[in-house]
Amino acid sequence: MVRVYGVPGCGPCEIVKMFLAQKGVPYTFVNVREDLEAAKVVEALVGSPTAGVVVEWEGKRRAIRGVSPAALNAFLEEYRKEKGGP
């Protein structure tokens, strides 16, 4: 399962969640305003909770800045490759 770190109502976070749902990728949303450890993860990777979206799976983390089709598809390709799927 993919963990999506972000803040509720964040446009890029919502786009990432919709993308994952459309592609059939199971995910859970982690609100970094309520989870101090999650906030530290995001801060370490992107600087602040509003500077990008962080996704995590299988112990791997990726920051997605400037949510775009290219960035989302690059993540999806990496995720599927590691999961052994198409």
Buried (B, 14 or more C-beta within 10 A) or exposed (E): EBBBBBBEEBEBBBBBBEBBEEEEBEBEBBBBEEEEEBBEBBBEBBEEBBBBBBBBBEEEBBBBBEBEEEBBEEBBEBBEEEEEEE
